[in-house]
């Protein structure tokens, strides 16, 4: 959000001019002495989209004090981009800014900020290509030093549309190096994987997602890794078979069944069965989940990424045999939801609904500022962190 308006800038410039006019005419004229980059350098953005943050400079006068009223000129000196403003006047803190939208040509972008008589400063950005990939496609790619680099990881980007939902998706990345694969939607992070299983360094994501536009990001587990890879995207059933890890996100309704081949809790010598989903949650948001079944007494168990139980429910207020969780997220990160039965050995069909709302019932939806792509990328987790977390200690009758 802009910290000041054009009206405020105009008023400030007027005040500075008036103040100078009232000074002794024999006093030396104040002039800017230095200009420096303050914020917004070395950002990434997908081609055709704005940078997440404005470019900000600070102009100082004599004695290192902020210089108000200096005219800063902005210009794109290389690459493809458009500016929100090509000139502006520094405020009382000596700051001036502009916004940048990178163009349709991938590669480096340079934007120069200058003040008359001072050496200019140059901001750099990178426009990242994002070709389309569809379910059923397999593409050959290469991680190269010319690719977009996020915290030392070379990364490619592919747009994957899901026209309807819930949509089951399987993404697979194979290469001679240790791969890393991520998936995003405009609202934020969806899924990640390092190794598909303990026998491979290839990556695989199974997910059930609502209709939306998704961004698939193939990368490497290790820093500064380059090399050829293959990426495939296929449709899979929108279900939770076995005890495999399936990612999901807010705004999905999943119809499935608890079976004897799902996750098993054998506490007390009796067996309880559950399906498992992983979901990324942001601190301060509210997760609303309902679990309905006409075949058994439903139960829900939510664990954080460390495997600690943070919310459970057996009987909701509306229908005693249904389960409902309304949880205010304490810490951002991956959470694991077990869609379970309360009675031992129970099986049967159910419907799981994860609300798109991020607030308590009846509240206004959570609003976020600015583009969310790349906001948490890449979400690096140690090998083996995404383990199965069906913890017997979490089960209890409520």
N, C-alpha and C positions, 0 to 999 in steps of 0.2 A: 504494500500500500504506500502511496506517496506520502511523505512526511509533511509536505507543505503544498499549497496551491499556487497557481499563477497569480492570483490576486494578492496572496501574501508576499510573493516575490516582488511584484510591482510596488506594493506598499513599502517594502524593505528598501528597494532601490531608490524610491522617492525620499525616504527618511535619510539614507546615506547622502544623497545629493544635497538635501536641505542642510544637513549637519556640516558638510564641507563648505557650503556657501556662507555659513555663519562664522567660519574661522577667520583668523587674521590673514589677510591677503598676502602677507609677507612670509607666512609659514610654508615649509616645503610641501609639495604636492605628494599625497600618499599614493603609492603604486604597489601592485602585487609583486611579490618577490619569488615565490615558488608555486608550482602546481604538482600535485602528487595523486596517484591512484589511491582511493580509499576503500572501495568495495566493488565486486562484480567481475573481477578478472578471472580468466581461464575457465569459463563456463562451457557446458555442453547443451545442445538442444537438437531435437529432430529437425530436419530440413522443413522449412515453412512454418516454424513455430517460434514463439518468443523465448528469450532467455528467462529463467526463473527470477532473476534479480536484476535491478537497474545497475547501470554503470555509474559510479559516484567518484568525483574528484574533490579534493580540498585545496583551496588557494589560500596561501599565507602571505601576510604583509611584513613590514619591518618588525623585528623583535619576535618573529614567529607567531604573531597573533592572526586569528582568522580574518580574512579580507572579504568584506561584503561588497557586492556591487560589481565584481569583475565579470566581464562577459566571456563565457566559455563557449567555444565553437567545437562541434562534434562532426566527424566525417568518417565514412567507411573508406579505408585505404587499401584493403584487399579482401577478396572473397565476396560473397553475395549476402547482403543484409539491408534492412531498412531501419531507420532511426525514428523513435517517437518524437524527438526534438533535435534540431541541428544546431541550436544555440540556446543558452540560458544564462541567467545571472546568479552569481553565488549569493547564498543567504547569510544570515548573521553568523553562522558557523563556518563560513567560507566554503560551503558545499554547493555543488551543482551536479545534476544527473540527467541521464537520458535512458530510455528503454530501447531494446534491440530485438528485432525479429529476424532470424537468419533466413536466407533465401532458399531456393530450391536446389542449389548446387552444393553437394557435400564437400567438406574440407575446412581448412582454417579460415577464420575471419579476423580482421584487424580493424579496430575503431580508434581514431586519434582524438584526443581532447587537447585543445590549445587555447592559450591566452596570449594576446599580443605582447611581444617582447620577451616571452618566457619560452624555454624549451618544452615542447609538447610531450605528453605521455601517451602510450599506446596500450589499449586493452586487447586481449586475444580471446577468441571463442572458437568453438568447433561445431560445425553443422554435420549432424550424423544422418547418414542415409538410412531409410527404413522401407525397403521393398516389401511387397505383399507376399504372403504365403497362405495357402488355403488348406483345409483339411483334405488329406489325400496326397499332398505334395511331399516330395523329398528334394532338398536343394543341397548343392555342394558349395561350401564357403571356405574362406581362409581368414584366420586371425592374422593381421599384419600390423606392422608398426605405424602404418598410415591410418589405421582404424581409430575410432574414438577410444580414448583411454580413461577409465574411471578408477581413480586411486591406484594406478599402476596395472590395471587389468584391461587388456585390449578386448573390446566388446563390439559385436555386430547387433543389428536390430532388424526385426521382421514384424510387420503388421499382420495379425491373424484375426479376421472377423468371426464373430459367432452371431449369426442372424437370429437364431432362436435359442431358447434355454428352457430347462437346464440342458446344457450341452456337455457331453463327456468328451474329453480331449486327452490324447496321449502324445507328448512331445519327447523325442529321443535325439540325443546328440552323441555321435561317435567320433573318435579321433585317436591318433597315436599318443596324444598327451592327455593329462588328467583334465577332464572337462568340467565345466560348471554351467548350469542352465537356470535362467530365471524367467518369470512370467509376470506381467503387469496389466492392469487396466487403468483408465484415466484417473480413477479414485485412489490408486496406489498399488502396493505390492499384492501379488496373488500367491506365487509359489516359487520354490527353488529346489534344486537337487545337485548334489555332487556326484555320488556313485549310485547307480541303479540298484546294486546289491553288493555284497562283500567280495564278489569275484571279479569285479570290473571297475574301471575308472571312467566308464561312460556314464552319461547322465540321462535320467528319465523322469518326467513329470506326468502323473495321472491327476486329472482335475475334473471337477464338475462345476461349470460356471454359468452365470446368466447371460442373456444376449447382451453383447457389448463389443467394442473394439479392443483387442488385446495386443500387447507388445511382447514379443519373445526375444530374449537376449542371450544368445550363446556366447560363452566366454571360457576362461580357464580357471582352474582351482589355484594355480600358482601365478605369482606376479610375472609380468613381462613375457608371457608365453605366446608364441606364434605357431602357426601351422594350419594344415588343411583339416576340415571336419565335414561331417554330413549331418544335416538336420532334417528330421521328418515330423510331420504333424498328421495324426490320424484320428478319426472319430472312434470313441469307445462308448460302451454302455454307460448311461448316467446312473451308475449304481456303485455299491460298496462291497464288492465280492471279497470274501476271505478276510484276512486281517492286514491287508496291504494298506499302505499310506496313500490316501486320496486327498488332494487339496480341494478346498472350496472357498467361497467368499460370501459376503452378504448378498441377500437378494435371490436366494435359490430355494426351490422346493424339491426335495428328493423323495421319491417313492421307492422303497426297497423292502427287504425282508431280513430279519435276524434268523440265522441258521446255525446249525451245529458246527459249521466249518469256519465261523467267524472268530473274533477274539474271544478268549476264554478266561474267566476268573474262577478258580477252583477253591476259593476261601471256604474253610469249614468242611471240605470234602464234597461240596455240591458245586455244580457248574452253572455259571451265568454267562450268557453270550452277548456280544456287542459288535456293532460296526464302528469304524474309526474314520474320522476326518480331521484334517489339519486346516487351521484358519489363522491368518495373520490379523492381529488386533492392535489398535493404537490406544495408548494410555488416555484415560479420560472419556473415551467413548463408551457406549452402552451396547452390549450384545443381547439381543432378544431372540431366543430359540424356543421352539415348541416341538414336541415329539408325541404324535398321536398314533394310537393303535387300537383296533377293535379285537385283536387277537391275544393281547397280553397287557399286563400292567407295565407301562413304560417308565423308564428311568434315564436320566441324563447325568453325565459326569464330565466336568470341564477341568483340564489340567493346564498349567502353564508350561513353558518350554523346558523347565527343569523337572517336570514330572510331578509337581506339587498340585494337589487338588485345590481349586479356587472356587468352585461352585458345583453344587449337586441339587437334584430335585427328583422326587418320585411322583408325588400327587399335586397337580395344579389345582387352583381354587375352582376353576370352571368344571372340569371333568376329573374326578378323583383318579382315574386310571391313566390319565395323560400326564406328561411332564413338561415343565416350563422353567427356563432359566432367564433371568434378567440380571446381567452382571455388568457392573461398572469396572472397566479394565484398569488394573492397578499399574501395569507395566507393559510397554509396547513389546511385541514379539509374537512368535509362533505359539499358538495354543492348540491343544488336542481335545476333541470332543468325542466321547464314547456314547453312541446311540444304543442303549442297552435295555434289558428287561429287569424288572424288579424281582420276579419270581424265578426260582431255580429251574433250569432246563427249559424255560419257555422259549418259543420261537414263533415266527409269523410275520406278516407284512406290517408296515408302518409308513407314516409320512413325517418327514423332518422338514421344518420350515425355519430358515434363518432369515430374519427380517432385514430389509435394506436400511432400516432406521438405525441411527447411531446415538439416539437419545432415549430418555425415558418416554413411555407411552404418553402421547398428547403434546410432546414438546416439538419445537420447530427442528427441522433437520439440521445437522451439523454442517456449517459452511466452511470451506477451505479456500484460502487465497492462492491464486496462481496455478500454473500447471503442476501436476504431481508426478509426471514421468521423470524418472531418474532420481526422485526425491530420496529414496532409501537404497538405491542400487549402488554397488551390489551388496546384498545382505549375506555376508560371509559367515558361515558356521563351521566349526571344526568337524572333521570326519566323524561319522557315527552319532552326531548330535540329534539327527532326526530318527530317533529310535522308536520302537513300539512301546507305548507307555500305559499298558493295561495293568494298573496297579491294584492288587487285591486290597491294599490298605485303604483305598479310597472308597470302597463299597460300604454303604451303610443303608439301613432302612430308615426313612424319615417319617 
